[in-house]
Amino acid sequence: MPRSRCAGGFTLIELLTVIAILAILAGLLFPVFFTARGKAREITCVSNLRQVGLAIRMYAQDYDELYPWAVDATDRYTPEIWFGHPDFQAQIPFMPMIHETLQPYIRSSALFRCPSDTGYDVEDFTGIPLDARPSSYQRFGTSYNYRTEIAFRHTGEAGMRTPADINVMFDAAGRWHGGVVFDQMRYNVVHGDGHTRNVSRDQMQVLWNNPL
């Protein structure tokens, strides 16, 4: 009688079928995995910013309710963005960095690092080239930007018209929590009243347009 095929063997067709099934499953599961990982990083980033927001409020308690007189990397390394406000621009060389100013009020400098921070080459809100590689945190000591107009105008929550609608600190790049496409960008933001949330690019632009 002919010898039967070994029960533990596979034909080429069966092997290719298994590989195809595994490839399909991987294609379905990998996006879910990356989405979950990205969401976890976003949550960590929001938590960090919330702590930074508390540090800003503690600073204000020590300085007559004024928010920090400090600048971020954008102001320090591309001060030309303030060419329309020479009185503001003149202050920049004498102002400390925001993360250094808040250092006495935080438990760890790691709070200024967003886990999704992969750096950037062009500033989101000015379009000016700035080398923030390999990450903004490694390059400048912080992943976050500051609405420095607050410092220039020497104000704090009490001096703002609608603190809940003012962006105080936020992710330096919107693609870290969104996409490279403009309308997919998202930002974690500390508002003038201390609350923190994740907003779209359009929502972020509205915050920028709200006057102090």
Summary of the structure (lengths in Angstrom):
residues: 212
radius of gyration: 23.8
end to end distance: 92.4
largest distance: 99.6
contacts: 623
relative contact order: 0.14
helix: 51%
strand: 11%
